[in-house]
Amino acid sequence: MHNVRLAERINRLPYETWLCITTSAQAIGLPPAEAETVLRAGRRRGMLTVRRADQGTMEFMRIRRRPVAL
């Protein structure tokens, strides 16, 4: 996936909020199977972080690459 299209999809997610694949797919506007591919690509490029939830499902969180100075 091209970086511009990937960034457009990932930028639709809220910052610092853990979302499951189905919720992320709704925010991105893709079916869950395609959204998982996009989210994994975002993880490889450092736009997202991933964790495993209690039931073994994966959750994704958008991170700030350049934190805002206070």
All heavy atoms as TSV, in Angstrom:
chain	resi	resn	atom	element	x	y	z
A	1	MET	N	N	0.847	-1.170	0.000
A	1	MET	CA	C	0.000	0.000	0.000
A	1	MET	C	C	0.894	1.235	0.000
A	1	MET	O	O	1.884	1.307	0.706
A	1	MET	CB	C	-0.894	-0.019	1.232
A	1	MET	CG	C	-1.766	1.185	1.357
A	1	MET	SD	S	-3.059	1.002	2.570
A	1	MET	CE	C	-4.244	0.140	1.574
A	2	HIS	N	N	0.530	2.210	-0.790
A	2	HIS	CA	C	1.309	3.433	-0.880
A	2	HIS	C	C	1.198	4.223	0.415
A	2	HIS	O	O	0.167	4.219	1.076
A	2	HIS	CB	C	0.820	4.282	-2.052
A	2	HIS	CG	C	1.076	3.640	-3.372
A	2	HIS	ND1	N	0.176	2.813	-3.975
A	2	HIS	CD2	C	2.167	3.689	-4.170
A	2	HIS	CE1	C	0.669	2.384	-5.113
A	2	HIS	NE2	N	1.884	2.897	-5.264
A	3	ASN	N	N	2.278	4.924	0.747
A	3	ASN	CA	C	2.330	5.652	2.013
A	3	ASN	C	C	1.236	6.707	2.141
A	3	ASN	O	O	0.684	6.909	3.209
A	3	ASN	CB	C	3.697	6.308	2.185
A	3	ASN	CG	C	4.771	5.294	2.493
A	3	ASN	OD1	O	4.483	4.208	2.957
A	3	ASN	ND2	N	6.009	5.652	2.211
A	4	VAL	N	N	0.910	7.391	1.042
A	4	VAL	CA	C	-0.102	8.448	1.109
A	4	VAL	C	C	-1.473	7.852	1.405
A	4	VAL	O	O	-2.201	8.341	2.272
A	4	VAL	CB	C	-0.128	9.254	-0.206
A	4	VAL	CG1	C	-1.269	10.252	-0.201
A	4	VAL	CG2	C	1.199	9.955	-0.420
A	5	ARG	N	N	-1.834	6.788	0.698
A	5	ARG	CA	C	-3.139	6.173	0.942
A	5	ARG	C	C	-3.199	5.554	2.324
A	5	ARG	O	O	-4.219	5.617	2.995
A	5	ARG	CB	C	-3.425	5.108	-0.115
A	5	ARG	CG	C	-3.714	5.719	-1.469
A	5	ARG	CD	C	-4.220	4.696	-2.421
A	5	ARG	NE	N	-3.239	3.625	-2.549
A	5	ARG	CZ	C	-3.416	2.523	-3.251
A	5	ARG	NH1	N	-4.547	2.323	-3.885
A	5	ARG	NH2	N	-2.489	1.601	-3.324
A	6	LEU	N	N	-2.093	4.964	2.774
A	6	LEU	CA	C	-2.053	4.388	4.117
A	6	LEU	C	C	-2.244	5.484	5.161
A	6	LEU	O	O	-3.041	5.339	6.082
A	6	LEU	CB	C	-0.729	3.664	4.347
A	6	LEU	CG	C	-0.516	3.096	5.740
A	6	LEU	CD1	C	-1.534	2.007	6.034
A	6	LEU	CD2	C	0.890	2.581	5.893
A	7	ALA	N	N	-1.552	6.593	5.012
A	7	ALA	CA	C	-1.662	7.698	5.968
A	7	ALA	C	C	-3.076	8.270	5.992
A	7	ALA	O	O	-3.590	8.617	7.049
A	7	ALA	CB	C	-0.655	8.789	5.625
A	8	GLU	N	N	-3.722	8.358	4.817
A	8	GLU	CA	C	-5.095	8.857	4.776
A	8	GLU	C	C	-6.019	7.963	5.590
A	8	GLU	O	O	-6.911	8.451	6.281
A	8	GLU	CB	C	-5.589	8.934	3.335
A	8	GLU	CG	C	-4.973	10.054	2.539
A	8	GLU	CD	C	-5.388	10.022	1.080
A	8	GLU	OE1	O	-6.090	9.086	0.657
A	8	GLU	OE2	O	-4.984	10.943	0.353
A	9	ARG	N	N	-5.833	6.660	5.521
A	9	ARG	CA	C	-6.670	5.728	6.278
A	9	ARG	C	C	-6.377	5.815	7.768
A	9	ARG	O	O	-7.283	5.900	8.588
A	9	ARG	CB	C	-6.439	4.288	5.804
A	9	ARG	CG	C	-6.811	4.038	4.379
A	9	ARG	CD	C	-8.284	3.997	4.216
A	9	ARG	NE	N	-8.611	3.642	2.836
A	9	ARG	CZ	C	-9.817	3.477	2.390
A	9	ARG	NH1	N	-10.836	3.642	3.175
A	9	ARG	NH2	N	-10.031	3.163	1.140
A	10	ILE	N	N	-5.102	5.785	8.125
A	10	ILE	CA	C	-4.706	5.794	9.537
A	10	ILE	C	C	-5.108	7.112	10.197
A	10	ILE	O	O	-5.490	7.135	11.370
A	10	ILE	CB	C	-3.187	5.545	9.674
A	10	ILE	CG1	C	-2.800	4.178	9.125
A	10	ILE	CG2	C	-2.737	5.694	11.126
A	10	ILE	CD1	C	-3.433	2.996	9.813
A	11	ASN	N	N	-5.068	8.220	9.468
A	11	ASN	CA	C	-5.410	9.525	10.043
A	11	ASN	C	C	-6.874	9.634	10.444
A	11	ASN	O	O	-7.253	10.563	11.150
A	11	ASN	CB	C	-5.052	10.656	9.081
A	11	ASN	CG	C	-3.560	10.882	9.008
A	11	ASN	OD1	O	-2.816	10.457	9.883
A	11	ASN	ND2	N	-3.117	11.534	7.957
A	12	ARG	N	N	-7.704	8.711	10.040
A	12	ARG	CA	C	-9.111	8.710	10.442
A	12	ARG	C	C	-9.303	8.140	11.845
A	12	ARG	O	O	-10.376	8.276	12.431
A	12	ARG	CB	C	-9.935	7.892	9.450
A	12	ARG	CG	C	-9.954	8.501	8.076
A	12	ARG	CD	C	-10.742	7.658	7.127
A	12	ARG	NE	N	-10.634	8.198	5.772
A	12	ARG	CZ	C	-11.125	7.611	4.712
A	12	ARG	NH1	N	-11.769	6.462	4.826
A	12	ARG	NH2	N	-10.980	8.148	3.528
A	13	LEU	N	N	-8.280	7.511	12.392
A	13	LEU	CA	C	-8.373	6.925	13.736
A	13	LEU	C	C	-8.073	7.982	14.787
A	13	LEU	O	O	-7.254	8.871	14.566
A	13	LEU	CB	C	-7.374	5.769	13.871
A	13	LEU	CG	C	-7.591	4.569	12.964
A	13	LEU	CD1	C	-6.430	3.590	13.110
A	13	LEU	CD2	C	-8.899	3.880	13.281
A	14	PRO	N	N	-8.717	7.882	15.955
A	14	PRO	CA	C	-8.416	8.838	17.032
A	14	PRO	C	C	-7.053	8.528	17.658
A	14	PRO	O	O	-6.583	7.393	17.629
A	14	PRO	CB	C	-9.547	8.603	18.037
A	14	PRO	CG	C	-9.966	7.196	17.803
A	14	PRO	CD	C	-9.768	6.941	16.332
A	15	TYR	N	N	-6.417	9.553	18.219
A	15	TYR	CA	C	-5.145	9.369	18.912
A	15	TYR	C	C	-5.363	8.689	20.261
A	15	TYR	O	O	-6.366	8.919	20.923
A	15	TYR	CB	C	-4.463	10.722	19.182
A	15	TYR	CG	C	-3.723	11.280	17.996
A	15	TYR	CD1	C	-4.171	12.436	17.387
A	15	TYR	CD2	C	-2.590	10.674	17.496
A	15	TYR	CE1	C	-3.491	12.972	16.306
A	15	TYR	CE2	C	-1.910	11.203	16.414
A	15	TYR	CZ	C	-2.355	12.349	15.826
A	15	TYR	OH	O	-1.693	12.885	14.759
A	16	GLU	N	N	-4.397	7.882	20.649
A	16	GLU	CA	C	-4.269	7.320	21.997
A	16	GLU	C	C	-5.553	6.700	22.527
A	16	GLU	O	O	-5.928	6.904	23.676
A	16	GLU	CB	C	-3.733	8.393	22.939
A	16	GLU	CG	C	-2.369	8.906	22.493
A	16	GLU	CD	C	-1.880	10.105	23.285
A	16	GLU	OE1	O	-2.629	10.601	24.138
A	16	GLU	OE2	O	-0.754	10.536	23.026
A	17	THR	N	N	-6.231	5.941	21.685
A	17	THR	CA	C	-7.430	5.205	22.068
A	17	THR	C	C	-7.308	3.793	21.534
A	17	THR	O	O	-7.088	3.599	20.340
A	17	THR	CB	C	-8.695	5.870	21.465
A	17	THR	OG1	O	-8.747	7.224	21.889
A	17	THR	CG2	C	-9.946	5.154	21.913
A	18	TRP	N	N	-7.423	2.798	22.416
A	18	TRP	CA	C	-7.349	1.405	21.975
A	18	TRP	C	C	-8.643	1.023	21.274
A	18	TRP	O	O	-9.724	1.206	21.831
A	18	TRP	CB	C	-7.110	0.475	23.162
A	18	TRP	CG	C	-5.742	0.604	23.732
A	18	TRP	CD1	C	-5.407	1.210	24.899
A	18	TRP	CD2	C	-4.519	0.134	23.165
A	18	TRP	NE1	N	-4.053	1.145	25.092
A	18	TRP	CE2	C	-3.481	0.484	24.047
A	18	TRP	CE3	C	-4.196	-0.556	21.997
A	18	TRP	CZ2	C	-2.150	0.178	23.796
A	18	TRP	CZ3	C	-2.869	-0.858	21.748
A	18	TRP	CH2	C	-1.860	-0.502	22.642
A	19	LEU	N	N	-8.524	0.509	20.062
A	19	LEU	CA	C	-9.679	0.097	19.273
A	19	LEU	C	C	-9.472	-1.329	18.765
A	19	LEU	O	O	-8.379	-1.674	18.331
A	19	LEU	CB	C	-9.866	1.017	18.061
A	19	LEU	CG	C	-10.065	2.498	18.339
A	19	LEU	CD1	C	-10.033	3.283	17.040
A	19	LEU	CD2	C	-11.375	2.727	19.055
A	20	CYS	N	N	-10.546	-2.116	18.801
A	20	CYS	CA	C	-10.465	-3.467	18.230
A	20	CYS	C	C	-10.538	-3.358	16.704
A	20	CYS	O	O	-10.783	-2.295	16.145
A	20	CYS	CB	C	-11.575	-4.351	18.783
A	20	CYS	SG	S	-13.228	-3.835	18.310
A	21	ILE	N	N	-10.342	-4.469	16.031
A	21	ILE	CA	C	-10.308	-4.467	14.577
A	21	ILE	C	C	-11.639	-4.021	13.982
A	21	ILE	O	O	-11.666	-3.245	13.022
A	21	ILE	CB	C	-9.891	-5.853	14.047
A	21	ILE	CG1	C	-8.427	-6.094	14.401
A	21	ILE	CG2	C	-10.099	-5.958	12.552
A	21	ILE	CD1	C	-7.898	-7.438	14.003
A	22	THR	N	N	-12.751	-4.471	14.555
A	22	THR	CA	C	-14.051	-4.100	13.983
A	22	THR	C	C	-14.328	-2.599	14.134
A	22	THR	O	O	-14.812	-1.962	13.204
A	22	THR	CB	C	-15.184	-4.907	14.620
A	22	THR	OG1	O	-15.150	-4.745	16.036
A	22	THR	CG2	C	-15.074	-6.377	14.270
A	23	THR	N	N	-13.993	-2.028	15.270
A	23	THR	CA	C	-14.183	-0.590	15.481
A	23	THR	C	C	-13.238	0.210	14.586
A	23	THR	O	O	-13.625	1.223	14.002
A	23	THR	CB	C	-13.952	-0.222	16.952
A	23	THR	OG1	O	-14.760	-1.059	17.773
A	23	THR	CG2	C	-14.291	1.229	17.216
A	24	SER	N	N	-12.015	-0.256	14.463
A	24	SER	CA	C	-11.048	0.408	13.586
A	24	SER	C	C	-11.506	0.343	12.140
A	24	SER	O	O	-11.371	1.314	11.400
A	24	SER	CB	C	-9.669	-0.253	13.719
A	24	SER	OG	O	-9.189	-0.141	15.027
A	25	ALA	N	N	-12.046	-0.792	11.737
A	25	ALA	CA	C	-12.523	-0.958	10.363
A	25	ALA	C	C	-13.652	0.022	10.060
A	25	ALA	O	O	-13.709	0.598	8.973
A	25	ALA	CB	C	-12.990	-2.392	10.136
A	26	GLN	N	N	-14.547	0.244	11.021
A	26	GLN	CA	C	-15.633	1.206	10.827
A	26	GLN	C	C	-15.086	2.620	10.688
A	26	GLN	O	O	-15.548	3.395	9.862
A	26	GLN	CB	C	-16.617	1.142	11.982
A	26	GLN	CG	C	-17.426	-0.130	12.017
A	26	GLN	CD	C	-18.271	-0.244	13.277
A	26	GLN	OE1	O	-18.130	0.548	14.203
A	26	GLN	NE2	N	-19.134	-1.242	13.303
A	27	ALA	N	N	-14.086	2.974	11.496
A	27	ALA	CA	C	-13.501	4.311	11.436
A	27	ALA	C	C	-12.750	4.536	10.123
A	27	ALA	O	O	-12.794	5.631	9.555
A	27	ALA	CB	C	-12.555	4.523	12.615
A	28	ILE	N	N	-12.097	3.501	9.639
A	28	ILE	CA	C	-11.331	3.600	8.399
A	28	ILE	C	C	-12.246	3.531	7.183
A	28	ILE	O	O	-11.957	4.102	6.145
A	28	ILE	CB	C	-10.270	2.479	8.336
A	28	ILE	CG1	C	-9.202	2.719	9.398
A	28	ILE	CG2	C	-9.620	2.408	6.976
A	28	ILE	CD1	C	-8.207	1.599	9.527
A	29	GLY	N	N	-13.350	2.818	7.299
A	29	GLY	CA	C	-14.275	2.683	6.187
A	29	GLY	C	C	-13.966	1.498	5.293
A	29	GLY	O	O	-14.196	1.545	4.088
A	30	LEU	N	N	-13.417	0.431	5.886
A	30	LEU	CA	C	-13.080	-0.778	5.145
A	30	LEU	C	C	-13.688	-1.993	5.832
A	30	LEU	O	O	-13.968	-1.946	7.037
A	30	LEU	CB	C	-11.558	-0.970	5.093
A	30	LEU	CG	C	-10.744	0.028	4.298
A	30	LEU	CD1	C	-9.258	-0.235	4.507
A	30	LEU	CD2	C	-11.083	-0.052	2.823
A	31	PRO	N	N	-13.845	-3.102	5.105
A	31	PRO	CA	C	-14.255	-4.348	5.761
A	31	PRO	C	C	-13.152	-4.813	6.720
A	31	PRO	O	O	-11.979	-4.489	6.508
A	31	PRO	CB	C	-14.420	-5.342	4.610
A	31	PRO	CG	C	-14.433	-4.534	3.369
A	31	PRO	CD	C	-13.769	-3.226	3.669
A	32	PRO	N	N	-13.500	-5.573	7.765
A	32	PRO	CA	C	-12.494	-5.982	8.757
A	32	PRO	C	C	-11.281	-6.712	8.173
A	32	PRO	O	O	-10.163	-6.516	8.630
A	32	PRO	CB	C	-13.277	-6.889	9.703
A	32	PRO	CG	C	-14.671	-6.393	9.616
A	32	PRO	CD	C	-14.856	-5.951	8.185
A	33	ALA	N	N	-11.471	-7.545	7.156
A	33	ALA	CA	C	-10.338	-8.273	6.574
A	33	ALA	C	C	-9.338	-7.315	5.926
A	33	ALA	O	O	-8.115	-7.461	6.100
A	33	ALA	CB	C	-10.835	-9.289	5.559
A	34	GLU	N	N	-9.822	-6.332	5.198
A	34	GLU	CA	C	-8.940	-5.347	4.569
A	34	GLU	C	C	-8.358	-4.391	5.600
A	34	GLU	O	O	-7.214	-3.966	5.482
A	34	GLU	CB	C	-9.696	-4.560	3.505
A	34	GLU	CG	C	-10.067	-5.365	2.287
A	34	GLU	CD	C	-10.802	-4.534	1.257
A	34	GLU	OE1	O	-10.450	-3.347	1.082
A	34	GLU	OE2	O	-11.726	-5.073	0.647
A	35	ALA	N	N	-9.155	-4.048	6.597
A	35	ALA	CA	C	-8.675	-3.135	7.641
A	35	ALA	C	C	-7.509	-3.744	8.404
A	35	ALA	O	O	-6.572	-3.034	8.764
A	35	ALA	CB	C	-9.806	-2.789	8.591
A	36	GLU	N	N	-7.547	-5.042	8.630
A	36	GLU	CA	C	-6.436	-5.690	9.334
A	36	GLU	C	C	-5.133	-5.538	8.558
A	36	GLU	O	O	-4.085	-5.269	9.140
A	36	GLU	CB	C	-6.756	-7.168	9.569
A	36	GLU	CG	C	-5.725	-7.848	10.432
A	36	GLU	CD	C	-6.131	-9.254	10.828
A	36	GLU	OE1	O	-7.246	-9.690	10.493
A	36	GLU	OE2	O	-5.307	-9.910	11.482
A	37	THR	N	N	-5.197	-5.658	7.245
A	37	THR	CA	C	-4.011	-5.474	6.406
A	37	THR	C	C	-3.491	-4.046	6.512
A	37	THR	O	O	-2.290	-3.810	6.649
A	37	THR	CB	C	-4.347	-5.795	4.934
A	37	THR	OG1	O	-4.859	-7.124	4.867
A	37	THR	CG2	C	-3.128	-5.688	4.053
A	38	VAL	N	N	-4.393	-3.076	6.464
A	38	VAL	CA	C	-4.012	-1.663	6.574
A	38	VAL	C	C	-3.416	-1.370	7.949
A	38	VAL	O	O	-2.395	-0.689	8.065
A	38	VAL	CB	C	-5.229	-0.756	6.300
A	38	VAL	CG1	C	-4.930	0.691	6.644
A	38	VAL	CG2	C	-5.666	-0.880	4.858
A	39	LEU	N	N	-4.026	-1.907	9.001
A	39	LEU	CA	C	-3.538	-1.664	10.360
A	39	LEU	C	C	-2.172	-2.292	10.588
A	39	LEU	O	O	-1.308	-1.700	11.239
A	39	LEU	CB	C	-4.552	-2.190	11.372
A	39	LEU	CG	C	-5.894	-1.452	11.373
A	39	LEU	CD1	C	-6.910	-2.195	12.236
A	39	LEU	CD2	C	-5.737	-0.018	11.841
A	40	ARG	N	N	-1.942	-3.461	10.046
A	40	ARG	CA	C	-0.618	-4.094	10.177
A	40	ARG	C	C	0.445	-3.292	9.423
A	40	ARG	O	O	1.573	-3.146	9.895
A	40	ARG	CB	C	-0.660	-5.530	9.694
A	40	ARG	CG	C	-1.396	-6.439	10.653
A	40	ARG	CD	C	-1.414	-7.875	10.140
A	40	ARG	NE	N	-2.231	-8.703	10.984
A	40	ARG	CZ	C	-1.782	-9.392	12.023
A	40	ARG	NH1	N	-0.517	-9.332	12.357
A	40	ARG	NH2	N	-2.604	-10.137	12.731
A	41	ALA	N	N	0.081	-2.752	8.257
A	41	ALA	CA	C	1.018	-1.908	7.512
A	41	ALA	C	C	1.331	-0.640	8.300
A	41	ALA	O	O	2.479	-0.190	8.327
A	41	ALA	CB	C	0.442	-1.566	6.141
A	42	GLY	N	N	0.322	-0.064	8.946
A	42	GLY	CA	C	0.537	1.108	9.794
A	42	GLY	C	C	1.446	0.797	10.963
A	42	GLY	O	O	2.263	1.615	11.369
A	43	ARG	N	N	1.339	-0.389	11.495
A	43	ARG	CA	C	2.211	-0.815	12.596
A	43	ARG	C	C	3.656	-0.924	12.121
A	43	ARG	O	O	4.584	-0.476	12.779
A	43	ARG	CB	C	1.718	-2.160	13.152
A	43	ARG	CG	C	2.674	-2.854	14.093
A	43	ARG	CD	C	2.866	-2.043	15.366
A	43	ARG	NE	N	3.744	-2.730	16.271
A	43	ARG	CZ	C	5.018	-2.381	16.488
A	43	ARG	NH1	N	5.542	-1.360	15.864
A	43	ARG	NH2	N	5.766	-3.055	17.334
A	44	ARG	N	N	3.855	-1.491	10.941
A	44	ARG	CA	C	5.214	-1.632	10.403
A	44	ARG	C	C	5.863	-0.285	10.137
A	44	ARG	O	O	7.082	-0.148	10.227
A	44	ARG	CB	C	5.201	-2.454	9.118
A	44	ARG	CG	C	5.007	-3.931	9.348
A	44	ARG	CD	C	5.264	-4.734	8.094
A	44	ARG	NE	N	4.362	-4.376	7.009
A	44	ARG	CZ	C	3.171	-4.915	6.796
A	44	ARG	NH1	N	2.706	-5.833	7.625
A	44	ARG	NH2	N	2.448	-4.540	5.769
A	45	ARG	N	N	5.068	0.722	9.820
A	45	ARG	CA	C	5.608	2.059	9.532
A	45	ARG	C	C	5.661	2.956	10.770
A	45	ARG	O	O	6.030	4.115	10.673
A	45	ARG	CB	C	4.785	2.714	8.432
A	45	ARG	CG	C	5.074	2.060	7.081
A	45	ARG	CD	C	4.224	2.628	5.995
A	45	ARG	NE	N	4.555	2.104	4.698
A	45	ARG	CZ	C	4.137	0.941	4.207
A	45	ARG	NH1	N	3.408	0.141	4.945
A	45	ARG	NH2	N	4.477	0.562	2.994
A	46	GLY	N	N	5.268	2.447	11.923
A	46	GLY	CA	C	5.384	3.196	13.162
A	46	GLY	C	C	4.260	4.165	13.442
A	46	GLY	O	O	4.412	5.068	14.256
A	47	MET	N	N	3.116	3.999	12.771
A	47	MET	CA	C	1.974	4.882	13.003
A	47	MET	C	C	1.069	4.359	14.103
A	47	MET	O	O	0.293	5.123	14.671
A	47	MET	CB	C	1.144	5.011	11.719
A	47	MET	CG	C	1.874	5.598	10.564
A	47	MET	SD	S	0.795	5.505	9.118
A	47	MET	CE	C	1.868	6.169	7.876
A	48	LEU	N	N	1.120	3.074	14.371
A	48	LEU	CA	C	0.243	2.410	15.334
A	48	LEU	C	C	1.050	1.530	16.262
A	48	LEU	O	O	2.149	1.100	15.934
A	48	LEU	CB	C	-0.779	1.516	14.610
A	48	LEU	CG	C	-1.703	2.160	13.600
A	48	LEU	CD1	C	-2.454	1.090	12.841
A	48	LEU	CD2	C	-2.672	3.081	14.290
A	49	THR	N	N	0.467	1.245	17.409
A	49	THR	CA	C	1.002	0.219	18.288
A	49	THR	C	C	-0.099	-0.815	18.505
A	49	THR	O	O	-1.275	-0.524	18.317
A	49	THR	CB	C	1.500	0.809	19.623
A	49	THR	OG1	O	2.185	-0.201	20.344
A	49	THR	CG2	C	0.373	1.379	20.444
A	50	VAL	N	N	0.298	-2.027	18.869
A	50	VAL	CA	C	-0.630	-3.153	18.949
A	50	VAL	C	C	-0.504	-3.819	20.316
A	50	VAL	O	O	0.576	-3.861	20.900
A	50	VAL	CB	C	-0.303	-4.188	17.852
A	50	VAL	CG1	C	-1.260	-5.355	17.882
A	50	VAL	CG2	C	-0.324	-3.541	16.489
A	51	ARG	N	N	-1.623	-4.335	20.808
A	51	ARG	CA	C	-1.602	-5.153	22.021
A	51	ARG	C	C	-2.650	-6.253	21.880
A	51	ARG	O	O	-3.572	-6.162	21.080
A	51	ARG	CB	C	-1.864	-4.332	23.275
A	51	ARG	CG	C	-3.304	-3.929	23.460
A	51	ARG	CD	C	-3.524	-3.247	24.786
A	51	ARG	NE	N	-4.935	-2.858	24.923
A	51	ARG	CZ	C	-5.407	-2.180	25.922
A	51	ARG	NH1	N	-4.606	-1.777	26.878
A	51	ARG	NH2	N	-6.688	-1.870	25.970
A	52	ARG	N	N	-2.506	-7.282	22.673
A	52	ARG	CA	C	-3.492	-8.365	22.708
A	52	ARG	C	C	-4.427	-8.122	23.881
A	52	ARG	O	O	-3.997	-7.883	24.993
A	52	ARG	CB	C	-2.805	-9.711	22.882
A	52	ARG	CG	C	-1.956	-10.079	21.706
A	52	ARG	CD	C	-2.432	-11.370	21.138
A	52	ARG	NE	N	-1.581	-11.705	19.997
A	52	ARG	CZ	C	-2.065	-12.026	18.832
A	52	ARG	NH1	N	-3.349	-12.065	18.648
A	52	ARG	NH2	N	-1.273	-12.335	17.850
A	53	ALA	N	N	-5.718	-8.219	23.607
A	53	ALA	CA	C	-6.726	-8.044	24.647
A	53	ALA	C	C	-6.889	-9.358	25.414
A	53	ALA	O	O	-6.236	-10.367	25.112
A	53	ALA	CB	C	-8.048	-7.606	24.034
A	54	ASP	N	N	-7.774	-9.364	26.394
A	54	ASP	CA	C	-7.972	-10.528	27.249
A	54	ASP	C	C	-8.398	-11.768	26.479
A	54	ASP	O	O	-7.976	-12.865	26.775
A	54	ASP	CB	C	-9.019	-10.217	28.325
A	54	ASP	CG	C	-8.547	-9.120	29.263
A	54	ASP	OD1	O	-7.323	-8.963	29.418
A	54	ASP	OD2	O	-9.402	-8.439	29.826
A	55	GLN	N	N	-9.248	-11.615	25.476
A	55	GLN	CA	C	-9.770	-12.758	24.742
A	55	GLN	C	C	-8.857	-13.163	23.593
A	55	GLN	O	O	-9.235	-13.981	22.767
A	55	GLN	CB	C	-11.167	-12.447	24.178
A	55	GLN	CG	C	-12.212	-12.166	25.221
A	55	GLN	CD	C	-12.187	-10.718	25.700
A	55	GLN	OE1	O	-11.576	-9.852	25.081
A	55	GLN	NE2	N	-12.834	-10.457	26.818
A	56	GLY	N	N	-7.685	-12.592	23.486
A	56	GLY	CA	C	-6.760	-12.931	22.414
A	56	GLY	C	C	-6.944	-12.105	21.161
A	56	GLY	O	O	-6.282	-12.341	20.167
A	57	THR	N	N	-7.854	-11.129	21.203
A	57	THR	CA	C	-8.043	-10.261	20.047
A	57	THR	C	C	-6.999	-9.153	20.060
A	57	THR	O	O	-6.470	-8.796	21.107
A	57	THR	CB	C	-9.450	-9.631	20.037
A	57	THR	OG1	O	-9.614	-8.882	21.237
A	57	THR	CG2	C	-10.528	-10.695	19.950
A	58	MET	N	N	-6.721	-8.628	18.895
A	58	MET	CA	C	-5.741	-7.566	18.791
A	58	MET	C	C	-6.429	-6.212	18.849
A	58	MET	O	O	-7.511	-6.037	18.308
A	58	MET	CB	C	-4.953	-7.698	17.493
A	58	MET	CG	C	-4.092	-8.933	17.456
A	58	MET	SD	S	-3.195	-9.095	15.925
A	58	MET	CE	C	-2.123	-7.703	16.005
A	59	GLU	N	N	-5.776	-5.263	19.515
A	59	GLU	CA	C	-6.260	-3.888	19.584
A	59	GLU	C	C	-5.161	-2.978	19.059
A	59	GLU	O	O	-3.973	-3.234	19.262
A	59	GLU	CB	C	-6.619	-3.510	21.019
A	59	GLU	CG	C	-7.805	-4.264	21.553
A	59	GLU	CD	C	-8.177	-3.846	22.953
A	59	GLU	OE1	O	-7.314	-3.285	23.670
A	59	GLU	OE2	O	-9.329	-4.075	23.339
A	60	PHE	N	N	-5.574	-1.906	18.393
A	60	PHE	CA	C	-4.644	-0.974	17.785
A	60	PHE	C	C	-4.842	0.411	18.370
A	60	PHE	O	O	-5.951	0.805	18.697
A	60	PHE	CB	C	-4.877	-0.916	16.266
A	60	PHE	CG	C	-4.620	-2.222	15.582
A	60	PHE	CD1	C	-5.613	-3.183	15.478
A	60	PHE	CD2	C	-3.380	-2.498	15.049
A	60	PHE	CE1	C	-5.377	-4.386	14.853
A	60	PHE	CE2	C	-3.136	-3.707	14.415
A	60	PHE	CZ	C	-4.137	-4.644	14.318
A	61	MET	N	N	-3.741	1.176	18.477
A	61	MET	CA	C	-3.804	2.541	18.967
A	61	MET	C	C	-2.914	3.413	18.084
A	61	MET	O	O	-1.759	3.074	17.822
A	61	MET	CB	C	-3.318	2.646	20.412
A	61	MET	CG	C	-3.363	4.057	20.957
A	61	MET	SD	S	-2.988	4.220	22.718
A	61	MET	CE	C	-1.320	3.648	22.804
A	62	ARG	N	N	-3.467	4.531	17.630
A	62	ARG	CA	C	-2.692	5.487	16.838
A	62	ARG	C	C	-1.801	6.278	17.785
A	62	ARG	O	O	-2.243	6.760	18.828
A	62	ARG	CB	C	-3.647	6.417	16.107
A	62	ARG	CG	C	-2.950	7.419	15.225
A	62	ARG	CD	C	-3.987	8.227	14.479
A	62	ARG	NE	N	-3.355	9.341	13.797
A	62	ARG	CZ	C	-3.980	10.445	13.434
A	62	ARG	NH1	N	-5.270	10.575	13.680
A	62	ARG	NH2	N	-3.342	11.400	12.827
A	63	ILE	N	N	-0.549	6.400	17.434
A	63	ILE	CA	C	0.404	7.109	18.281
A	63	ILE	C	C	0.864	8.382	17.596
A	63	ILE	O	O	0.787	8.514	16.384
A	63	ILE	CB	C	1.620	6.219	18.639
A	63	ILE	CG1	C	2.302	5.717	17.375
A	63	ILE	CG2	C	1.183	5.059	19.502
A	63	ILE	CD1	C	3.571	4.942	17.633
A	64	ARG	N	N	1.343	9.302	18.400
A	64	ARG	CA	C	1.865	10.567	17.870
A	64	ARG	C	C	3.336	10.363	17.531
A	64	ARG	O	O	4.143	10.056	18.401
A	64	ARG	CB	C	1.708	11.679	18.890
A	64	ARG	CG	C	0.265	11.983	19.205
A	64	ARG	CD	C	0.169	13.136	20.202
A	64	ARG	NE	N	-1.177	13.293	20.683
A	64	ARG	CZ	C	-2.103	14.035	20.081
A	64	ARG	NH1	N	-1.804	14.678	18.993
A	64	ARG	NH2	N	-3.311	14.132	20.584
A	65	ARG	N	N	3.669	10.548	16.271
A	65	ARG	CA	C	5.052	10.382	15.844
A	65	ARG	C	C	5.905	11.553	16.282
A	65	ARG	O	O	7.082	11.421	16.557
A	65	ARG	CB	C	5.111	10.208	14.343
A	65	ARG	CG	C	4.404	8.915	13.922
A	65	ARG	CD	C	4.473	8.729	12.469
A	65	ARG	NE	N	5.729	8.067	12.159
A	65	ARG	CZ	C	6.058	7.686	10.948
A	65	ARG	NH1	N	5.243	7.896	9.951
A	65	ARG	NH2	N	7.216	7.091	10.719
A	66	ARG	N	N	5.304	12.737	16.330
A	66	ARG	CA	C	5.991	13.934	16.807
A	66	ARG	C	C	5.123	14.520	17.914
A	66	ARG	O	O	4.176	15.259	17.653
A	66	ARG	CB	C	6.144	14.936	15.672
A	66	ARG	CG	C	7.075	14.431	14.603
A	66	ARG	CD	C	7.192	15.437	13.476
A	66	ARG	NE	N	7.953	14.873	12.402
A	66	ARG	CZ	C	7.429	14.248	11.343
A	66	ARG	NH1	N	6.134	14.153	11.235
A	66	ARG	NH2	N	8.198	13.748	10.412
A	67	PRO	N	N	5.429	14.199	19.153
A	67	PRO	CA	C	4.587	14.661	20.264
A	67	PRO	C	C	4.472	16.183	20.305
A	67	PRO	O	O	5.400	16.909	19.961
A	67	PRO	CB	C	5.318	14.148	21.506
A	67	PRO	CG	C	6.189	13.056	21.021
A	67	PRO	CD	C	6.545	13.393	19.610
A	68	VAL	N	N	3.333	16.632	20.733
A	68	VAL	CA	C	3.078	18.071	20.854
A	68	VAL	C	C	3.782	18.595	22.087
A	68	VAL	O	O	3.650	18.032	23.174
A	68	VAL	CB	C	1.545	18.324	20.947
A	68	VAL	CG1	C	1.262	19.795	21.131
A	68	VAL	CG2	C	0.831	17.768	19.747
A	69	ALA	N	N	4.536	19.655	21.944
A	69	ALA	CA	C	5.243	20.255	23.071
A	69	ALA	C	C	4.242	21.065	23.905
A	69	ALA	O	O	3.429	21.800	23.371
A	69	ALA	CB	C	6.362	21.144	22.588
A	70	LEU	N	N	4.334	20.918	25.201
A	70	LEU	CA	C	3.441	21.652	26.097
A	70	LEU	C	C	4.091	22.891	26.635
A	70	LEU	O	O	5.163	23.056	26.884
A	70	LEU	CB	C	3.000	20.749	27.256
A	70	LEU	CG	C	2.207	19.532	26.814
A	70	LEU	CD1	C	1.911	18.696	28.035
A	70	LEU	CD2	C	0.912	19.956	26.156
